[in-house]
Amino acid sequence: MSDQHTPNTMDRMLDLLADEAGCGLSDQQHAELDALLRESLEHSSGEFEGAAAALAEAFAAETEFEPMPSQLRERCIGSARAVMSEAPVEPKVTSTQPLRFSPVREAPRSGFPLGWLAAAACLVLAVFGWLPKQSAVVPANPWINTAGNALTIRQEREAFINAHADAVMWDFSKWGDEYAGVTGDVVWDPSTNVGYMRFSGLPANDPNRERYQLWIVDSARGTPLEVPPIDGGLFDIGSDTGEWVVRFRARLPVEDVFGFGITVEDPEGVVISSQEKKAVIAVKPQA
Amino acid sequence: MSSGSDTTRLEPILPLVAAGQEGAIEAFMDRYSGLVWTLARRMFSDRHIAEDAVQDIFVDIWRHAARFDASMGSEATFVATITRRRLIDQLRKKKRQLTGTPIDESGGVVAVERTDVARAPSISEEAAVARRVLSELSEDQQRVLQLSIFHGQSHERIAEATGLPLGTVKTHARRGLIRIREELAKTGNRQDLTGVPS
């Protein structure tokens, strides 16, 4: 065989590949498999995936399919329409624009951190005089980043606001202390699931080390204690000063938006944020 | 294809979904929602977790609908591959959250019943190959593969549930998958190489 493995290490590698196709591997097992695969010319991660999928289908066919709940089916169909209606990456957005929207996934229900509710409650209680359009004053040096394109997206945002009278507009406030100087707002239209965020003073990030991640809290899915926020995607802020705008589209329908939070995460993003690095948050003003 | 008359080569729907054809999404759901939901429910007895996983799965499917290539494998296997990948992701996250506890604490050990290989509805060619290979395996091997692949149980948990030595469980799982993969390769299936998103 061309692999640099003894029979024992070959068996171990195949065991790990089989487990990978069964219930997945722990991080430690992944590392072990990676090390073994580096010595292998014939094997690769995921090589049993197709066989496992065929086998799973065969097993499933032996059972009576439990019908998918109708509400779940409708949500899946709704997500299809949302995905299919997404515009392709717009050429007018340059690489310096913070629009590299790359949604990951909605977090599972369990393990929802309390910080979201605490942050929202603190904001509601403590930020007196908190007005929906607090940052209506345009910074002195807006859209400095990429003049032509930025102006285009600024106009796009303004046109969006004019076209969506029902869109909400909330201000961002600090969530982590080091982001006290950040200003910005979010405008969100629930009918289209599209929104725009503006930031001034949000520090530049190195995309190779960490990225900003948007989280959307939807009250319709349950209280913030019960349901984790929807992952809204990753974005980057460049080193140019001035105001940055991020256009985003929620991957899943948001029926009753409660808030938007920004955390700093690993470059690939996370499913559940540990909230070790909280940046800014915008929540629904209390009546 | 040697699997006989119980296989079906249905016209794929994903290209129509990708093209935005009216009714394609609903047709796709009609065909595959049962498969996806069944696979999810087998791995997760917690309905909420299964629902969340299924939503993620379908978003993945919609996003990659245009990448499906019927010449490389069946649509059902494409769907099952994405489904299992996301379910395993979810399973691993759940395991992380339940560190130190059994992985399927909410559902306990699943019932293990021998697969009746003679009684099966229409399935994809790949699944028919898998079923045929399965029918040639011992009952223990079938049980191991069922618990591992269908129920997402770890080898350690399967050893506990079946009373088989851990080494035997690993050998059964490994050899079973190798055989199915070899048989799939003989039929020209290239599902392992499809552009199923990672």
Chai-1 contact restraints between the chains, C-beta under 6 A:
chainA,res_idxA,chainB,res_idxB,connection_type,confidence,min_distance_angstrom,max_distance_angstrom,comment,restraint_id
A,L14,B,R174,contact,1.0,0.0,6.0,A-B,restraint_1
A,D15,B,K170,contact,1.0,0.0,6.0,A-B,restraint_2
A,D15,B,R174,contact,1.0,0.0,6.0,A-B,restraint_3
A,A18,B,A173,contact,1.0,0.0,6.0,A-B,restraint_4
A,A18,B,R174,contact,1.0,0.0,6.0,A-B,restraint_5
A,A18,B,L177,contact,1.0,0.0,6.0,A-B,restraint_6
A,D19,B,H155,contact,1.0,0.0,6.0,A-B,restraint_7
A,G22,B,S148,contact,1.0,0.0,6.0,A-B,restraint_8
A,G22,B,I149,contact,1.0,0.0,6.0,A-B,restraint_9
A,C23,B,L91,contact,1.0,0.0,6.0,A-B,restraint_10
A,C23,B,G152,contact,1.0,0.0,6.0,A-B,restraint_11
A,C23,B,S154,contact,1.0,0.0,6.0,A-B,restraint_12
A,G24,B,I88,contact,1.0,0.0,6.0,A-B,restraint_13
A,G24,B,L91,contact,1.0,0.0,6.0,A-B,restraint_14
A,G24,B,R92,contact,1.0,0.0,6.0,A-B,restraint_15
A,F48,B,L177,contact,1.0,0.0,6.0,A-B,restraint_16
A,E49,B,T81,contact,1.0,0.0,6.0,A-B,restraint_17
A,G50,B,Q191,contact,1.0,0.0,6.0,A-B,restraint_18
A,G50,B,D192,contact,1.0,0.0,6.0,A-B,restraint_19
A,A51,B,L177,contact,1.0,0.0,6.0,A-B,restraint_20
A,A51,B,I180,contact,1.0,0.0,6.0,A-B,restraint_21
A,A51,B,R181,contact,1.0,0.0,6.0,A-B,restraint_22
A,A52,B,I149,contact,1.0,0.0,6.0,A-B,restraint_23
A,A53,B,T77,contact,1.0,0.0,6.0,A-B,restraint_24
A,A53,B,A80,contact,1.0,0.0,6.0,A-B,restraint_25
A,A53,B,T81,contact,1.0,0.0,6.0,A-B,restraint_26
A,A53,B,R84,contact,1.0,0.0,6.0,A-B,restraint_27
A,A54,B,T77,contact,1.0,0.0,6.0,A-B,restraint_28
A,A54,B,E126,contact,1.0,0.0,6.0,A-B,restraint_29
A,A54,B,A127,contact,1.0,0.0,6.0,A-B,restraint_30
A,A54,B,A130,contact,1.0,0.0,6.0,A-B,restraint_31
A,L55,B,A130,contact,1.0,0.0,6.0,A-B,restraint_32
A,L55,B,I149,contact,1.0,0.0,6.0,A-B,restraint_33
A,A56,B,L39,contact,1.0,0.0,6.0,A-B,restraint_34
A,A56,B,A80,contact,1.0,0.0,6.0,A-B,restraint_35
A,A56,B,R84,contact,1.0,0.0,6.0,A-B,restraint_36
A,A56,B,I149,contact,1.0,0.0,6.0,A-B,restraint_37
A,A56,B,F150,contact,1.0,0.0,6.0,A-B,restraint_38
A,E57,B,A76,contact,1.0,0.0,6.0,A-B,restraint_39
A,E57,B,A80,contact,1.0,0.0,6.0,A-B,restraint_40
A,E57,B,A127,contact,1.0,0.0,6.0,A-B,restraint_41
A,A58,B,A127,contact,1.0,0.0,6.0,A-B,restraint_42
A,A58,B,A130,contact,1.0,0.0,6.0,A-B,restraint_43
A,A58,B,R131,contact,1.0,0.0,6.0,A-B,restraint_44
A,F59,B,Q146,contact,1.0,0.0,6.0,A-B,restraint_45
A,F59,B,F150,contact,1.0,0.0,6.0,A-B,restraint_46
A,A60,B,L35,contact,1.0,0.0,6.0,A-B,restraint_47
A,A60,B,T38,contact,1.0,0.0,6.0,A-B,restraint_48
A,A60,B,L39,contact,1.0,0.0,6.0,A-B,restraint_49
A,A61,B,A120,contact,1.0,0.0,6.0,A-B,restraint_50
A,A61,B,P121,contact,1.0,0.0,6.0,A-B,restraint_51
A,A61,B,I123,contact,1.0,0.0,6.0,A-B,restraint_52
A,E62,B,T115,contact,1.0,0.0,6.0,A-B,restraint_53
A,F65,B,G34,contact,1.0,0.0,6.0,A-B,restraint_54
A,F65,B,T38,contact,1.0,0.0,6.0,A-B,restraint_55
A,E66,B,R41,contact,1.0,0.0,6.0,A-B,restraint_56
A,M68,B,S33,contact,1.0,0.0,6.0,A-B,restraint_57
A,M68,B,W37,contact,1.0,0.0,6.0,A-B,restraint_58
A,L72,B,E51,contact,1.0,0.0,6.0,A-B,restraint_59
A,R73,B,M29,contact,1.0,0.0,6.0,A-B,restraint_60
A,R73,B,S33,contact,1.0,0.0,6.0,A-B,restraint_61
A,R75,B,Q55,contact,1.0,0.0,6.0,A-B,restraint_62
A,C76,B,F58,contact,1.0,0.0,6.0,A-B,restraint_63
A,I77,B,I25,contact,1.0,0.0,6.0,A-B,restraint_64
A,S79,B,F58,contact,1.0,0.0,6.0,A-B,restraint_65
A,S79,B,V59,contact,1.0,0.0,6.0,A-B,restraint_66
A,A80,B,I25,contact,1.0,0.0,6.0,A-B,restraint_67
A,A80,B,W62,contact,1.0,0.0,6.0,A-B,restraint_68
A,V83,B,W62,contact,1.0,0.0,6.0,A-B,restraint_69
A,V83,B,R63,contact,1.0,0.0,6.0,A-B,restraint_70
A,M84,B,G20,contact,1.0,0.0,6.0,A-B,restraint_71
A,R105,B,D56,contact,1.0,0.0,6.0,A-B,restraint_72
A,P108,B,I49,contact,1.0,0.0,6.0,A-B,restraint_73
A,P108,B,D52,contact,1.0,0.0,6.0,A-B,restraint_74
A,R109,B,H48,contact,1.0,0.0,6.0,A-B,restraint_75
A,S110,B,Q97,contact,1.0,0.0,6.0,A-B,restraint_76
A,G111,B,Q97,contact,1.0,0.0,6.0,A-B,restraint_77
